[in-house]
Amino acid sequence: MTLPPPTEWPVDDPLPDESADLLHERATATPDATAIVDTDRERTWSYAEFDHRVDEWCAGLARHVDPKGRRIAVLLLTGIEFATAYFAIARRNGVVVPLNLRESDSVVERQAKQAAIDATVCTSETERMARSVTPTDAHVLSIGETDASDVTAFEPGDPSDPATTAGIDTDRLVLFTSGTTGDPKGVRLTRGNLLASAVGSAKRLGVETGDRWFVCLPMYHMGGLAPLVRSTLYGTTTVLQREFDARESARELAAARVTGVSLVPTMLRRLLDEEWVPPESLQFVLLGGAPARPALIERCEALDVPVYPTYGTTETASQITTATPTEAFANPDTVGRPLDGTSLTLLDDGVECAPGEVGEIVVEGPTVTPGYLDPDQTAAAFDDRGFHTGDVGYRDEAGRYFVVGRVDDQVVTGGENVQPASVARTLESLSSVESAAVVGVPDDEWGQRVATAVVPAHEGVTPARVRDAARDDLADFAVPKTVRLVDSLPRTASGTIDRETVGDLLSDDG
């Protein structure tokens, strides 16, 4: 695969069956272009420098474990170490298993066991967790010095082996879904999945030579890792910030002349609350990870924020659909149209839905995972029509898509079906409500009752006033019978609403 300069993107050529290392090819094509900007260290790396750094890490890994065909966990914060480890493991055709630093040790230990990891790469900051979760027969490699007898100090080595080749079906990643209920699933993502996602994103957003994509999301999630892969394919720059902070991130967005950034709605809202003004360089705010409130999209329109609401999953290597700012401002609920190469079907009891009809979203295309680590989970989610996301939505006559909830979230109360996400959006449109989470809880009379946890927008808000205000826009059976005011909504480690915890909280209320 001969990589073109960024100005030639998007491309229409199919992905090759086999190719050399992505970073090595990019470093050969544009060695002097800036690959990485580390804002915390105030350091930059050209593609040639970054490629050499990855070669040194490959040599360092080879002293302890041959990555080829093996699963290597990384317990690293967003930064140059994560970026280097990813490409070093991939260069020897190993499989990268990013582990979530914010999860509990017990959850991460189960994930490491499920992935059957052969080693864990960590730093002194994450060494304690690495020692706790790594199986006894696997290596723990800590970058730099260590005092622990069961940990090996990892040091770069002298490069020797040339870059390897890999087919498009070669596994590159195992990522665990955040999972708002139940145990997360281990998702296999191939080289072809990642490249197809990068090409599809380029065709929707466009790419220019001077693009600089700002990453402040955790790189152990697809939203934080995808920009690194994309930028390397395009030959553009990835700007890394260790973690999001509204004031510091706003400053870096301007100082680093950022053209694109991936954010979740909570991050964008915090930026706007800080009276952030988008720098002139900014062309894209890719907004995903959770549903965006229409009020947030309307704020973006008023402030000229170039927001691209997107719907994606770990199982599809990020984006499935993405709306342009023009589409979003005209239809604040939409997540846009599918990326090129991706097809969506909406099914209701196996029957394809017409425009306006609600059904489960089923995805087909080259970005879709070949399956989970667990074959039973794979069999449950895939059939000849594609990957059944478990998300529920509809499309309009123009082909724009709208996501309204989850199949397993539907509340059946007194024989009536209620979509919790639709109720939550209605509540969040009220001036008295900052945010809301809606679930169904057991009820002796109705089977289930609609219940909500609400973060009030100001003082003086009461449950009765929330219910009364919602009656104007909701059917009687959809008006929450239980309203509980809370200071904040419980969330998973990835920032999505923790519905299981919300359900437990609201089940205690009569």
C-alpha positions in Angstrom: 0.0 0.0 0.0 1.7 3.2 -1.2 0.4 6.1 1.0 -0.6 9.3 -0.7 0.0 12.7 0.6 -2.9 14.0 2.7 -4.2 16.4 0.0 -5.1 13.4 -2.1 -7.5 12.0 0.4 -10.2 10.8 0.3 -9.3 7.8 -1.8 -11.5 5.3 -3.6 -9.0 2.5 -4.0 -9.8 -0.7 -2.1 -7.6 -1.7 0.8 -4.9 -4.1 -0.3 -4.8 -7.7 0.9 -1.4 -7.3 2.5 0.7 -4.3 3.4 3.7 -3.2 5.3 3.6 -1.4 8.7 1.4 1.7 8.5 3.7 4.0 10.4 6.8 2.8 8.6 5.2 3.5 5.2 4.1 6.9 6.4 7.6 7.7 7.7 9.0 6.7 4.3 6.4 8.8 2.4 6.6 12.0 4.5 9.4 11.6 7.0 9.6 15.3 8.0 5.9 15.9 8.6 5.0 16.3 12.3 3.5 13.0 13.7 3.0 13.7 17.4 2.7 16.8 19.5 2.8 16.1 23.3 1.3 19.1 24.9 2.2 18.0 28.4 5.9 17.6 27.6 6.0 20.4 25.0 7.7 18.0 22.6 7.1 17.1 19.0 8.1 14.1 16.9 8.4 13.9 13.1 7.2 10.8 11.4 10.9 9.7 10.9 11.6 10.3 14.6 8.5 8.6 15.8 9.1 5.6 13.5 12.7 5.2 14.9 11.3 5.4 18.5 8.8 2.6 17.6 11.7 0.5 16.2 13.6 1.0 19.5 10.5 -0.1 21.5 10.2 -3.2 19.3 13.7 -4.2 20.1 13.0 -3.6 23.8 9.9 -5.8 23.7 11.7 -8.6 21.9 14.1 -9.0 24.9 11.1 -10.1 27.0 8.3 -11.3 24.8 7.9 -11.8 21.0 4.6 -9.8 20.3 3.9 -11.8 17.1 0.4 -13.3 17.4 0.3 -12.5 21.1 -2.0 -10.2 23.1 -0.1 -7.5 24.9 -2.0 -5.3 27.4 -1.3 -1.7 27.9 -2.1 0.2 31.1 -1.1 3.6 30.0 -2.4 7.2 30.1 -3.0 9.1 26.9 0.4 10.2 25.7 3.5 9.4 23.7 4.0 6.1 25.6 0.6 4.8 24.6 1.1 5.8 21.0 4.6 4.2 20.9 3.4 1.0 22.5 0.5 0.7 20.1 2.6 0.9 17.0 5.5 -1.2 18.5 3.2 -4.1 19.3 1.5 -3.8 15.9 4.8 -3.6 14.1 5.5 -7.2 15.2 1.9 -8.3 14.4 1.0 -8.4 18.1 -2.5 -7.6 19.4 -2.9 -4.5 21.6 -5.2 -4.9 24.5 -5.8 -1.4 26.1 -7.1 -1.8 29.7 -9.2 0.9 31.3 -7.4 2.7 34.1 -10.6 3.9 35.6 -12.2 0.5 36.1 -11.8 -1.5 39.3 -9.0 -4.0 39.6 -11.5 -6.9 39.7 -13.1 -5.9 36.4 -9.7 -5.3 34.7 -8.4 -8.6 36.0 -11.4 -10.4 34.4 -10.7 -8.6 31.1 -7.0 -9.5 31.2 -7.9 -13.2 31.9 -10.5 -13.2 29.1 -8.0 -11.8 26.6 -5.4 -14.3 27.7 -2.7 -11.6 27.7 1.0 -12.5 27.5 2.3 -9.3 29.0 1.3 -5.9 30.3 3.1 -2.6 29.6 2.7 0.0 32.3 4.5 2.9 34.0 5.3 3.7 37.6 1.8 5.4 37.8 0.0 2.2 36.7 2.4 -0.4 38.0 0.3 -1.3 41.1 -2.8 -2.1 38.9 -0.7 -4.0 36.4 0.8 -6.2 39.1 -2.7 -6.8 40.5 -4.5 -7.7 37.2 -1.8 -9.5 35.2 -1.9 -13.3 35.3 1.1 -14.8 37.1 2.4 -16.5 33.9 2.5 -13.1 32.0 5.2 -10.4 32.1 4.7 -7.0 33.6 7.0 -4.5 31.9 7.2 -1.1 33.5 8.7 1.7 31.5 11.8 2.9 33.3 13.1 1.7 36.6 11.1 -0.4 39.1 11.7 -1.7 42.6 9.2 -4.5 42.4 10.7 -8.0 42.2 7.8 -9.3 40.0 8.1 -6.4 37.5 10.7 -6.0 34.7 12.0 -2.6 33.8 11.3 -1.9 30.2 14.0 -0.1 28.2 14.2 0.6 24.4 16.7 -1.4 22.5 18.8 -1.1 19.3 16.6 -1.5 16.2 17.4 -4.5 14.1 14.4 -6.3 12.5 12.6 -4.8 9.5 8.9 -3.9 9.6 6.6 -6.8 9.0 3.7 -7.2 6.6 0.1 -7.9 7.6 -3.2 -8.8 5.9 -6.3 -6.8 6.4 -7.8 -9.7 8.5 -4.9 -9.5 11.0 -6.1 -8.7 14.5 -4.7 -5.4 15.8 -6.8 -4.6 18.9 -9.0 -6.1 21.6 -11.1 -3.4 23.1 -13.6 -4.0 25.9 -17.0 -2.3 25.6 -18.0 0.0 28.4 -21.2 -1.9 29.1 -23.9 0.1 31.0 -25.2 -3.2 32.3 -23.6 -6.7 32.6 -20.0 -7.6 31.9 -18.2 -5.8 29.1 -17.4 -7.7 25.9 -14.0 -8.1 24.4 -14.1 -6.8 20.8 -11.6 -8.0 18.2 -10.7 -5.3 15.6 -8.6 -6.0 12.6 -6.1 -4.0 10.6 -8.8 -3.8 7.9 -11.4 -2.5 10.4 -9.2 0.3 11.5 -8.1 1.4 8.0 -11.7 1.2 6.6 -12.8 3.5 9.5 -10.0 6.0 8.7 -10.9 6.1 5.1 -14.6 6.4 5.8 -14.0 9.2 8.2 -11.8 11.0 5.7 -14.5 10.9 3.1 -17.0 12.4 5.5 -14.9 15.1 7.1 -12.2 15.7 4.5 -8.5 15.9 5.1 -6.0 18.7 4.6 -2.2 18.6 4.8 -2.1 20.9 7.9 -4.7 19.0 9.9 -3.9 18.6 13.6 -6.3 16.3 15.6 -6.5 17.0 19.3 -6.8 13.9 21.5 -7.8 14.4 25.1 -10.1 11.3 25.4 -8.6 8.2 27.0 -6.7 6.2 24.4 -7.9 3.0 25.9 -11.2 3.8 24.2 -11.8 3.8 20.5 -12.6 7.6 20.5 -9.1 8.3 21.8 -7.2 5.8 19.7 -8.9 6.2 16.3 -7.5 9.7 15.6 -3.9 8.4 16.1 -4.5 5.6 13.5 -6.3 8.0 11.1 -3.6 10.7 11.4 -0.9 8.2 10.6 -2.7 7.0 7.6 -3.3 10.6 6.4 0.1 11.9 7.3 -1.3 14.6 9.5 -0.6 15.4 13.1 -2.0 14.0 16.4 -1.9 16.5 19.3 -2.0 14.6 22.7 -3.1 15.9 26.0 -2.9 13.6 29.0 -6.5 14.3 30.1 -9.3 16.7 29.5 -9.5 19.9 31.5 -11.9 22.6 30.2 -9.6 25.5 30.7 -6.3 23.8 29.7 -7.9 22.0 26.8 -9.4 25.3 25.6 -5.9 26.9 25.8 -4.3 24.0 23.9 -6.9 24.0 21.2 -5.8 27.5 20.3 -2.1 27.3 21.0 -1.6 24.1 19.0 -3.6 25.4 16.0 -5.9 22.4 16.3 -8.2 21.7 13.3 -10.1 18.7 14.7 -11.1 17.3 18.1 -13.1 14.3 19.3 -15.2 15.0 22.4 -18.1 13.5 24.3 -21.1 15.9 25.0 -20.1 16.5 28.6 -16.7 17.8 27.6 -18.1 20.1 25.0 -20.7 21.5 27.4 -17.9 22.2 29.9 -15.9 24.0 27.3 -18.9 26.2 26.4 -19.6 26.8 30.1 -16.1 28.2 30.3 -17.1 30.7 27.6 -14.8 29.0 25.1 -14.5 30.5 21.7 -13.4 28.1 19.0 -10.1 29.1 17.4 -10.2 30.0 13.7 -8.2 26.9 12.9 -10.9 24.6 14.2 -12.8 22.7 11.4 -14.3 19.7 13.2 -15.7 18.8 16.6 -16.5 15.1 16.3 -19.1 14.6 19.0 -19.9 11.1 20.1 -19.8 8.6 23.0 -23.2 9.5 24.2 -26.3 11.2 22.9 -26.1 15.0 22.5 -28.9 17.1 23.8 -30.6 19.3 21.1 -29.9 22.2 23.4 -26.2 21.6 23.1 -26.3 21.5 19.3 -28.3 24.7 19.4 -25.6 26.3 21.5 -23.0 25.2 19.0 -25.0 26.8 16.2 -25.2 30.1 18.1 -21.4 30.1 18.8 -20.3 28.8 15.4 -18.9 25.6 16.7 -18.4 23.2 13.8 -20.0 20.2 15.5 -20.3 16.8 13.8 -22.6 14.6 15.9 -21.7 11.0 15.4 -23.0 7.6 16.2 -20.5 4.7 16.6 -19.6 1.7 18.5 -16.5 -0.2 19.6 -17.6 -3.0 17.4 -17.4 -0.7 14.3 -14.0 0.9 15.1 -15.7 4.2 15.9 -18.0 6.1 13.5 -21.1 4.5 11.9 -23.0 7.7 11.0 -21.9 11.3 11.2 -23.9 14.5 10.6 -22.5 17.6 9.1 -23.0 20.9 11.0 -25.6 22.0 8.4 -27.6 18.7 9.0 -27.2 19.0 12.8 -28.3 22.6 13.1 -31.4 21.8 10.9 -32.1 18.6 12.8 -30.6 18.7 16.3 -31.5 15.1 17.1 -29.9 13.5 14.1 -26.6 11.5 13.9 -26.5 11.9 10.2 -25.9 9.4 7.4 -23.8 6.3 7.3 -20.1 6.6 6.3 -19.2 5.4 2.8 -18.9 1.6 2.8 -21.2 1.2 5.8 -24.8 0.1 5.4 -27.6 0.2 8.0 -30.8 -1.8 8.3 -33.6 -1.1 10.8 -35.4 -4.3 11.9 -38.6 -4.7 13.9 -39.1 -8.4 14.7 -37.0 -9.3 11.7 -39.0 -7.0 9.3 -37.2 -4.1 7.7 -38.6 -0.7 8.8 -39.8 2.0 6.5 -38.8 5.6 7.1 -40.2 6.9 10.4 -40.5 3.4 11.8 -38.4 2.5 14.9 -36.3 -0.6 14.8 -33.0 -2.1 15.9 -29.9 -0.8 14.1 -28.0 -3.5 12.2 -24.7 -2.6 10.6 -22.7 -4.1 7.7 -19.4 -3.0 6.2 -15.6 -3.3 6.4 -15.4 -1.5 9.8 -17.5 -4.2 11.6 -15.6 -6.5 13.9 -15.2 -10.2 13.0 -16.5 -10.9 16.5 -16.0 -10.9 20.2 -13.5 -13.0 22.2 -16.5 -15.1 23.4 -18.0 -17.1 20.6 -21.4 -17.2 22.3 -21.5 -13.4 22.4 -20.6 -13.3 18.7 -23.3 -15.8 17.8 -25.9 -13.7 19.7 -25.0 -10.4 18.0 -24.3 -11.4 14.4 -26.3 -13.0 11.6 -26.4 -12.9 7.8 -27.8 -9.3 8.0 -24.8 -8.0 10.0 -24.0 -6.8 13.5 -27.1 -6.2 15.7 -26.1 -3.2 17.7 -28.8 -3.4 20.3 -29.5 0.3 19.6 -32.9 1.4 18.5 -33.6 4.2 16.0 -35.2 5.3 12.8 -34.4 7.2 9.6 -36.3 9.9 7.9 -37.2 10.2 4.2 -33.9 12.0 3.5 -31.8 9.1 4.9 -30.8 10.8 8.1 -30.6 8.5 11.2 -31.9 9.1 14.7 -31.0 6.9 17.7 -33.7 6.8 20.4 -32.5 4.1 22.8 -31.6 0.5 23.4 -33.5 -2.7 22.7 -33.0 -3.8 26.3 -33.9 -0.4 27.7 -37.5 -0.4 26.6 -40.0 0.0 29.4 -43.4 -1.8 29.2 -45.7 -0.1 31.6 -49.4 -1.1 31.7 -49.0 -2.6 28.2 -47.5 0.5 26.7 -44.0 0.7 25.2 -41.8 3.6 26.3 -38.3 4.5 25.1 -36.3 5.8 28.0 -34.0 7.9 25.8 -36.9 9.8 24.3 -38.3 10.6 27.7 -34.8 11.7 28.9 -34.5 14.0 25.9 -37.9 15.5 26.7 -37.0 16.1 30.3 -33.7 17.7 29.4 -35.5 20.1 27.1 -37.1 21.6 30.2 -35.6 24.7 31.7 -35.6 23.1 35.1 -33.6 20.0 34.2 -29.8 20.0 33.6 -29.7 16.2 32.8 -31.8 13.1 33.3 -31.5 9.3 33.2 -34.7 7.3 32.7 -35.2 3.6 33.4 -38.0 1.1 34.1 -38.3 -0.3 37.6 -40.5 -3.1 38.9 -44.1 -2.1 39.8 -46.8 -4.3 41.3 -49.6 -2.5 39.5 -48.1 -1.6 36.1 -45.4 -4.3 35.7 -42.9 -1.5 35.3 -43.0 2.1 36.0 -41.1 4.9 34.3 -38.6 6.4 36.7 -36.0 9.1 36.4 -33.0 10.6 38.2 -32.8 14.3 37.5 -30.0 16.8 38.0 -31.9 20.1 38.5 -30.8 23.2 36.6 -31.5 25.6 39.4 -32.8 25.8 43.0 -36.5 25.4 43.7 -37.0 22.4 41.4 -39.2 19.7 42.8 -40.2 16.2 41.5 -43.8 17.4 41.2 -42.8 20.3 39.1 -40.7 18.2 36.8 -43.6 15.8 36.3 -46.1 18.6 35.7 -43.8 20.3 33.1 -43.3 17.0 31.3 -47.0 16.3 30.8 -47.2 18.8 28.0 -44.8 16.8 25.8 -45.3 13.2 26.9 -48.1 10.7 26.8 -49.6 10.1 30.2 -48.1 6.6 30.4 -44.6 8.0 29.6 -44.6 10.6 32.4 -42.2 9.4 35.1 -44.1 8.1 38.1 -40.9 8.3 40.1 -38.6 11.4 40.0 -35.6 11.7 42.2 -33.4 14.7 42.3 -29.6 14.0 42.4 -26.4 16.1 42.4 -25.0 14.1 39.5 -25.8 11.0 37.4 -23.9 7.8 37.9 -21.7 7.0 35.0 -19.5 4.1 33.7 -15.8 4.4 33.4 -16.3 5.6 29.8 -18.7 8.4 30.8 -22.0 6.8 29.7 -25.0 6.7 32.0 -24.7 3.7 34.4 -28.2 2.4 34.0 -27.8 -0.5 36.4 -26.8 1.9 39.2 -29.7 4.3 38.3 -32.1 1.4 38.4 -30.9 0.4 41.8 -31.2 4.0 43.0 -34.7 4.4 41.7 -36.0 1.0 42.7 -35.7 2.1 46.4 -38.2 4.9 45.7 -41.9 4.2 45.8 
